[in-house]
Structure formats: structure tokens, C-alpha cells
Amino acid sequence: MKKLTIGIVLSLVLVLAVVTAVSAITNGEPDDGRHPYVGLLVFDVDVDGENVPAWRCSGALIAPNVVLTAGHCTDGAAAARIWFYEDMTYDTVPFPLYPYGGPGSDAIEGTPYTNPKYRSDENPYGGGNGLPAFSYRDVGIVVLDEPVLDVGFAELPYAGLVDDLKNKADVDLVGYGVQYQEQIPGNELPQPPPYYRWTGPRVRLYAPSQKVSGNFVFSPEYIRLSMNPGGGTGGTCFGDSGGPDLMGGTDTVLSVNSFVTNINCSGVGYSSRVDIPEVLEWIYTFMP
């Protein structure tokens, strides 16, 4: 039973944190060193006392030993690790042990923490699994076992910054993961569809986006971002949530990627704001 359980978990390695989780960059381009503080996270779950890799996300280093990511990435995880290489495909040296830690992996280990109000019944959207209650306060932190001093840092926003941004303000998306869908016949598609159609190398990508009409029912908690390749903007998709949404041309994090509303990863996406005073206060408790 233990081997079977581990096999099931491993079959889900680096796929999804939750079924509508996001943060791979679509219609993007190689980051090319622009955001070296954005890394690829792998989270473990406990299976009969053994830590087993279970999913991947993106995250931004905001202090030498503090990584900001999504709450649905840290939720339920027993441990975490991060790499800051731009190219994290499986066959790329020097990390043959990816997604595992340990000697030779070049991973930096850490401990995950989830915002205490993540998915709580205190949220204004009624609790439960409905949209967007399932991702309320979708913010997480990973505290690293050792400091990282050679990649720089993302910056936290001042409280209320998102509200001060005009409609169509530039937002930069950065993350790792899937970029396109393979054309697989329906009768050959692994279950559950359609998520296994999504694929692509684990490479840090960048894409421009824009804030979309900040005045909507969820705007106190989320920022809505354009995902319209035809309109020249990139987007986020399935694979590795928690990547930072940066104020255009800066290193200031406005939000972390949270969810999309359709399986084609188009239209608009929603990200959990980190400029909320209560969220910032929680994040600062981890800062040195």
C-alpha cells in the first residue's frame, strides 16, 4: 500500500496544486536574467512518514531566506525546496536529482507556511469551494534553511498600491511551467482531462500583461489581469502557481497568481493581492 500511495503521488508530481491553479507563462519569452529572484519551487507531502515531491509552483525571493508564493502551493505541504536556474528541464545539468532535494540537487530547502485565512470561513465570499472562496487569501511563504544572496530580491508594495493603478496599467508576469497544449485525441487523453494536454519545458518566462478594470466584485482581494495573446498580452496557466505579478518595469510585487476561469487559460486571470494591509502584516512577520 505504501508503494502504491507513493506511486500515485509521484504520478502527480509537478502537475497542479488544485484544479484551477495557475502561474505558468503563456505567450511569453525567456526571462533572460530580468528577474533572477524568481525561482521554481517543489513541495513535498508526507506519505507514511516519508516526504514525497507532489507539485511545483513559482515564487519570488523577498528577503535572503524568505520566498513569497501562493497559499494553495504551501497548503498541505510538509516541506519545500527552490531552484533559481532559468532552465529547469529534467535533463539539464547540474540538477539531476530534481524534483528531489539532497546532495547534488542544488536545491535550497525550506519550510512552507500558509496565510491563516486561506480558504477560511471568515472570507466575504461565503466560504467553501465556490469561486473565488476556494482561494481566499491565497498567499504563502517558504522560509529557507539558508540565505540566498546572489539573485537580488523582489520588493513588497505599499498598502493599497493596486487601487492606485489605472485601468490597463502594465503588469509583468514571471513564472515557470506549461506554455501550450498538445493535440491528443480524446480517447488517448490521460485522466482527468484536460490538464495533461498542457506541457512545455520548465523555463522561467516573462510576459507583459495589463490590469483589467479594477472595480469588480472581487477587487478588494484580487487583481484581474488580461490574458489575451491577440491583444499582445501574455497570461498564466496550469502548472506552477504563486509567481509574482510585478508592477510594469519594476521589481514590486502586486499579487501572486491564483486562478483562471477557463481551461484554455485565456481571457482574464485573477491573482491574490499582497498589498492588503493584513496580508502585508502577516508577510512581515517572516522578514528578518
C-alpha positions in Angstrom: 0.0 0.0 0.0 2.8 2.4 0.8 4.4 1.8 -2.6 1.1 2.3 -4.3 0.4 5.5 -2.4 3.8 6.9 -3.3 3.3 5.9 -6.9 0.0 7.8 -7.1 1.6 10.9 -5.5 4.6 10.8 -7.9 2.2 10.5 -10.9 1.0 14.0 -9.9 4.5 15.4 -9.4 4.7 19.0 -10.7 1.3 19.0 -12.3 -1.2 21.0 -10.4 -1.7 22.2 -6.8 -5.5 22.5 -7.3 -7.5 22.0 -10.5 -7.7 25.7 -11.4 -4.3 26.7 -10.1 -2.2 28.8 -12.3 1.1 30.5 -13.0 2.9 29.3 -16.0 3.5 32.0 -18.5 1.8 31.8 -21.9 2.7 33.9 -25.0 5.9 34.7 -23.2 9.6 34.9 -23.9 12.7 33.7 -22.0 13.3 35.9 -18.9 16.9 36.3 -19.9 18.1 37.4 -16.5 15.5 40.1 -15.9 14.0 38.6 -12.7 16.7 36.3 -11.2 14.9 36.3 -7.8 12.0 34.3 -9.2 12.6 30.6 -8.6 11.0 27.2 -9.2 9.5 25.6 -6.0 8.8 21.9 -5.4 6.6 21.0 -2.5 6.6 17.6 -0.7 3.7 15.8 1.0 4.1 13.3 3.9 3.3 9.7 2.7 3.6 7.3 5.6 6.3 9.4 7.3 8.3 9.9 4.1 8.4 13.3 2.2 7.5 12.8 -1.5 7.5 15.6 -4.2 3.9 16.4 -5.1 3.6 19.7 -7.0 5.6 22.7 -8.3 5.0 26.4 -8.1 6.8 29.7 -8.7 7.9 32.1 -6.0 9.8 35.3 -5.5 12.6 35.9 -3.1 11.7 38.9 -1.0 14.5 38.5 1.7 17.6 36.4 1.9 15.6 33.4 3.4 12.0 34.3 2.5 10.1 33.3 -0.6 6.6 34.6 -1.5 4.3 32.3 -3.3 0.6 31.2 -3.3 -1.3 29.8 -0.4 -2.6 26.8 -2.4 1.1 25.9 -3.0 2.1 25.8 0.6 -1.2 24.4 1.9 -0.9 20.8 2.9 2.9 20.7 2.1 5.3 19.1 4.5 8.4 20.6 3.1 9.6 22.7 0.1 12.7 23.5 -1.9 13.6 26.1 -4.6 16.0 26.5 -7.5 16.8 29.8 -9.2 18.1 28.4 -12.5 16.3 29.8 -15.6 16.2 26.4 -17.3 14.8 23.6 -15.1 14.0 20.9 -17.6 14.5 17.4 -16.3 17.6 16.6 -18.4 19.5 19.8 -17.7 22.7 19.6 -15.7 23.6 20.4 -12.8 20.4 19.2 -11.0 20.0 15.5 -11.8 18.0 15.0 -8.6 15.2 17.4 -9.5 12.5 17.4 -8.2 14.2 15.9 -5.1 16.5 17.6 -2.6 19.6 16.4 -1.0 23.3 16.4 -2.0 23.9 17.3 -5.7 20.5 18.8 -6.3 21.5 22.4 -5.8 18.1 22.9 -4.2 17.7 25.2 -1.2 15.4 23.5 1.4 12.7 25.4 3.3 9.6 25.3 5.4 6.2 26.3 4.0 3.6 28.5 5.8 0.1 29.4 4.6 -1.8 32.5 5.4 -4.0 31.6 8.3 -7.1 33.0 6.5 -6.5 31.0 3.3 -9.9 29.4 2.4 -11.2 30.3 5.9 -14.9 30.7 6.6 -14.1 34.3 7.5 -13.9 35.3 3.9 -16.5 37.6 2.4 -17.4 35.2 -0.4 -19.2 32.7 1.8 -16.6 30.0 2.5 -16.4 26.6 0.8 -15.2 25.7 -2.6 -17.0 28.2 -4.8 -15.4 30.9 -6.9 -13.4 32.7 -5.5 -13.9 31.5 -1.9 -11.7 28.5 -2.6 -8.6 30.8 -3.0 -9.4 33.5 -0.4 -6.1 35.0 0.9 -4.2 32.7 -1.4 -0.7 33.8 -0.1 2.0 31.6 1.2 5.6 31.9 2.4 8.6 29.5 2.3 11.3 30.2 4.9 14.6 28.9 3.6 17.1 26.9 5.7 19.9 29.1 4.3 20.1 32.6 2.9 20.3 33.4 -0.9 22.4 36.4 -1.6 23.3 36.3 -5.3 19.9 36.8 -7.1 18.6 40.0 -5.7 15.1 40.5 -4.3 11.6 41.4 -5.3 10.1 44.3 -3.4 6.8 44.3 -1.4 4.3 47.0 -2.3 2.9 49.7 -0.1 -0.6 49.1 1.2 -3.3 49.8 -1.4 -0.9 50.1 -4.3 -3.2 48.1 -6.6 -6.1 50.5 -6.0 -3.9 53.4 -7.2 -3.1 51.7 -10.5 -5.2 52.9 -13.5 -7.0 50.5 -15.8 -4.7 49.0 -18.3 -1.7 49.7 -16.1 1.3 47.5 -17.2 1.9 44.3 -15.2 4.8 41.9 -15.7 4.2 38.2 -15.3 7.1 35.9 -14.4 7.0 32.1 -13.9 7.9 28.6 -14.9 5.9 25.8 -16.4 3.4 24.9 -19.2 3.0 27.0 -22.2 1.0 25.1 -24.8 -1.5 22.3 -25.3 -0.6 19.1 -27.1 -3.1 17.8 -29.6 -4.0 14.5 -28.0 -7.1 12.5 -29.2 -9.8 12.4 -26.6 -9.7 8.6 -26.3 -5.9 8.7 -25.6 -6.1 11.6 -23.1 -5.0 10.6 -19.5 -7.5 11.3 -16.8 -8.6 13.8 -15.6 -8.7 15.8 -18.7 -7.8 18.4 -19.9 -4.9 19.2 -17.7 -2.4 16.7 -19.1 -2.7 18.4 -22.5 -0.7 21.2 -21.1 3.0 20.8 -21.4 6.3 22.7 -22.1 9.8 23.0 -20.6 10.3 24.3 -17.1 11.9 27.5 -18.1 11.5 30.9 -16.4 9.5 33.1 -18.8 8.4 36.7 -18.8 5.3 38.2 -20.5 3.6 41.6 -20.3 0.0 42.0 -19.2 -2.3 44.7 -18.0 -4.6 45.4 -15.1 -8.2 45.0 -16.2 -10.9 47.2 -14.7 -10.0 47.3 -11.0 -13.6 47.9 -9.9 -15.3 44.5 -9.7 -16.9 42.4 -7.0 -13.7 40.6 -6.0 -11.4 43.6 -6.4 -10.7 44.1 -2.6 -8.9 40.8 -2.6 -7.8 40.1 -6.2 -6.3 41.9 -9.2 -7.7 41.0 -12.6 -5.2 40.6 -15.4 -5.5 40.4 -19.2 -4.6 37.1 -20.8 -5.1 38.0 -24.4 -2.4 36.9 -26.9 -4.3 38.5 -29.8 -4.1 41.8 -27.9 -0.4 41.5 -27.2 -0.5 40.4 -23.6 0.7 37.2 -22.1 -1.0 35.1 -19.5 -0.8 32.5 -16.7 -1.8 28.9 -16.9 -1.7 25.5 -15.2 1.5 24.1 -13.7 3.2 26.3 -11.2 1.1 28.9 -9.3 2.5 31.6 -6.9 4.6 33.5 -9.4 4.8 37.3 -8.8 2.8 39.8 -10.8 5.1 42.9 -10.9 4.2 46.5 -11.4 5.3 47.1 -15.0 9.0 47.7 -15.3 9.7 47.3 -11.6 10.5 44.6 -9.0 7.4 45.5 -6.9 5.1 42.5 -6.3 1.4 43.4 -6.6 0.0 39.9 -6.3 0.6 36.2 -6.7 -1.0 34.1 -9.4 -4.1 32.4 -8.0 -6.7 31.1 -10.5 -8.0 31.2 -14.1 -11.6 30.9 -15.1 -11.4 28.6 -18.1 -9.3 25.6 -19.3 -7.8 27.5 -22.2 -6.0 30.0 -19.9 -7.3 32.9 -21.9 -9.4 36.0 -21.3 -8.6 37.1 -17.8 -6.8 35.7 -14.7 -7.1 36.5 -11.0 -4.2 37.0 -8.6 -4.3 37.3 -4.9 -3.3 40.8 -3.8 -0.4 41.2 -1.4 -0.9 44.9 -0.9 -3.7 44.3 1.6 -2.6 45.7 5.0 -3.5 42.5 6.9 -1.6 40.3 4.3 1.4 42.6 4.4 1.5 42.5 8.2 1.5 38.7 8.0 4.3 38.6 5.4 6.4 41.0 7.5 6.4 38.6 10.5 8.7 36.3 8.4 11.1 39.1 7.3 14.5 39.4 9.1 
